[in-house]
Amino acid sequence: PSAAAAPVIAGRGDGVTIRILSAPEAVGQHEVYELNFAPGAALVSDPHRPGCREHLAVIEGALRVESGEASEDLGPGDTARYAADRAHAIRAGGAARAILIVQDS
């Protein structure tokens, strides 16, 4: 599908626009998203299913990933892989863009 056809979750109130890149039938198995952060925005998530992991690749800007007690700062080209079966968050200081893959076990 064209870029214009990809569903967008915009204005979540936290400054993050999420574009869904994966097929609808992939929900709960292997989901792919493009994330666009306004300066100071955050994507804060409750724990997903046991064994779930996220893979985040930063395209532009800088992001901080938090998973449980662990945190990691990322810049363009950096990738983080972390447990998503606990409370987790992705935070931007300035504007940023990334690709997020959510993978259930």
Protein Blocks (a to p, Z undefined) as FASTA:
>chain_A
ZZklpccdehkonopacddfbdfklgokaccddddddehiacddddddehiacddddfbd
cddddehjbccdddehiacdddfkbccddddfbdcddddddddZZ
